[in-house]
Amino acid sequence: MTARIYRAQSYRNLWLVKAAAGSPIAEPSLFRLLIDTGSSYTVLPVKVLETMGCAVSRSKTIPIVAAGGILQAPIVTIPWFSCLGQRVENFQVVALDLPTNAFTSGLLGMDFLQRFGIIINTGKGELIIP
């Protein structure tokens, strides 16, 4: 089987990829996510998750280490998530709104990257799925 290569969109020294998520009760949502190897979890905006039918306010919370310290953030399961040609059913994500001046909708974390053994080629800005 041949490895698949995806190019990340570059913004300064940051890389972005497109993703989608959905549920049976809402139209699919599209995202521009920052590839974040320092994030254990994929992070999506609260309002979008609520639109998908996720009970964010009643969800279990987990501690998240952020620039401003440790905060508690809800973790929810979404019906499906798709990125880099890979689709995951019943995928857990953290519900967290990034600052309003952020250039991205959320974060693509290690939970997704490791699941598929994604290799990051920093010299070419490529993500390789073996």
Salt bridges, closest charged atoms under 4 A:
GLU89 OE2 - ARG87 NE 2.72
GLU126 OE2 - ARG7 NH1 3.97
